[in-house]
Amino acid sequence: MKKIEAVIRPERLEAVLGELRRLSYPGVTVTEVRGHGKQKGVTRMWRGAVNRLEFLSKLKLEVVVLDENLAKVVKAVVQAGRTGAIGDGKVFVYEVTDAVRIRTGVSGFQAI
């Protein structure tokens, strides 16, 4: 199993969730996060003053997938999350050795 963590723009959430549902991966964890990449935030004008926003609001999605579905799920997240502008986000992939459903004790992918 693999864990996919994707940091995306908040406005792309519904498109990404739609793609995950289409691929039969409806279970996802979404967390509101703040941060910046290489651009180190943005500068905006507000009430005539220049303000620097160092940490931008993003969403972090986490989903665990079978190894054989990894490529198509990552591709779907990237395509649905892309706007083509700086700050679209990143996708990270991690190895998952096991998962256990607390209520029943079932382990492996059946626990997801």
Backbone torsions as a table, in degrees:
resi	resn	phi	psi	omega
1	MET	NA	152.9	177.6
2	LYS	-128.3	146.1	174.4
3	LYS	-105.9	126.2	177.2
4	ILE	-103.9	124.9	171.5
5	GLU	-112.7	124.3	179.3
6	ALA	-123.9	128.2	174.2
7	VAL	-102.2	117.6	-173.1
8	ILE	-131.5	168.5	173.3
9	ARG	-70.8	141.2	-179.9
10	PRO	-57.1	-35.7	-177.3
11	GLU	-72.1	-9.4	178.8
12	ARG	-97.5	1.3	-175.6
13	LEU	-57.7	-51.6	-175.7
14	GLU	-61.5	-38.4	179.0
15	ALA	-65.1	-42.9	179.6
16	VAL	-67.0	-44.7	178.7
17	LEU	-61.5	-37.6	177.2
18	GLY	-61.2	-41.7	178.4
19	GLU	-67.7	-39.2	178.4
20	LEU	-65.0	-40.3	177.0
21	ARG	-63.6	-41.9	179.6
22	ARG	-60.0	-32.7	179.9
23	LEU	-91.0	10.7	178.9
24	SER	66.4	34.6	172.8
25	TYR	-122.1	70.6	-177.7
26	PRO	-77.6	-18.7	-178.3
27	GLY	-80.6	117.0	-177.7
28	VAL	-148.1	147.1	173.3
29	THR	-107.0	130.7	-179.8
30	VAL	-120.7	129.1	-179.8
31	THR	-127.3	135.3	173.7
32	GLU	-78.2	126.9	-179.3
33	VAL	-131.8	165.6	176.0
34	ARG	-134.4	141.7	179.0
35	GLY	-180.0	-170.9	175.8
36	HIS	-151.0	157.8	176.0
37	GLY	-105.1	-144.0	-177.8
38	LYS	-62.0	-27.4	-176.3
39	GLN	-73.7	-13.0	177.4
40	LYS	58.2	38.4	177.6
41	GLY	92.2	-167.1	-179.1
42	VAL	-135.7	160.2	175.5
43	THR	-112.9	131.5	-178.9
44	ARG	-133.5	153.2	173.7
45	MET	-92.0	131.4	177.3
46	TRP	-142.4	118.5	-178.1
47	ARG	52.4	43.4	175.7
48	GLY	79.5	-0.4	-179.5
49	ALA	-115.3	147.7	177.6
50	VAL	-85.9	124.8	178.9
51	ASN	-119.3	138.4	177.7
52	ARG	-104.2	122.1	175.1
53	LEU	-101.2	104.2	-177.5
54	GLU	-77.3	-39.3	-178.1
55	PHE	-110.0	121.6	-177.3
56	LEU	-97.7	146.8	179.0
57	SER	-76.2	128.8	178.0
58	LYS	-137.8	174.3	173.1
59	LEU	-120.5	140.1	175.0
60	LYS	-109.2	122.4	176.9
61	LEU	-105.0	138.3	176.8
62	GLU	-127.6	130.4	178.4
63	VAL	-146.5	140.0	178.3
64	VAL	-104.6	130.5	-176.0
65	VAL	-129.3	160.4	172.6
66	LEU	-69.7	148.2	-178.6
67	ASP	-53.3	-41.4	-176.3
68	GLU	-70.6	-15.3	179.1
69	ASN	-101.4	-1.5	-174.2
70	LEU	-55.7	-53.0	-174.2
71	ALA	-60.0	-44.3	-177.2
72	LYS	-72.0	-31.8	178.1
73	VAL	-71.1	-44.2	177.6
74	VAL	-60.4	-45.2	179.3
75	LYS	-59.2	-43.1	179.9
76	ALA	-64.4	-42.2	179.4
77	VAL	-64.3	-44.1	-179.5
78	VAL	-63.2	-47.1	-178.4
79	GLN	-65.9	-41.1	-179.2
80	ALA	-73.7	-28.5	-178.0
81	GLY	-87.5	-13.0	-173.7
82	ARG	-79.1	131.6	169.2
83	THR	-112.0	-18.5	-178.0
84	GLY	93.5	0.4	-178.6
85	ALA	-105.9	159.4	175.3
86	ILE	-58.9	137.7	178.2
87	GLY	96.6	13.4	178.9
88	ASP	-66.0	-27.0	175.8
89	GLY	120.9	-165.8	-176.9
90	LYS	-144.0	159.3	173.6
91	VAL	-125.5	131.8	177.8
92	PHE	-121.6	144.9	-179.6
93	VAL	-124.4	131.8	-179.2
94	TYR	-126.3	153.2	173.6
95	GLU	-79.2	136.2	175.0
96	VAL	-116.4	120.1	-177.1
97	THR	-85.0	-28.1	178.9
98	ASP	-166.5	162.8	173.7
99	ALA	-143.3	143.5	179.9
100	VAL	-132.4	128.4	174.8
101	ARG	-80.6	120.1	-174.3
102	ILE	-61.4	-43.1	-175.6
103	ARG	-61.9	-43.3	-173.2
104	THR	-109.2	-18.2	-176.8
105	GLY	83.2	2.0	177.4
106	VAL	-63.6	138.4	179.9
107	SER	-122.6	172.8	-178.3
108	GLY	81.5	-161.6	-177.0
109	PHE	-64.1	-25.2	178.6
110	GLN	-64.2	-19.8	179.2
111	ALA	-79.0	-14.2	-176.7
112	ILE	-78.7	NA	NA
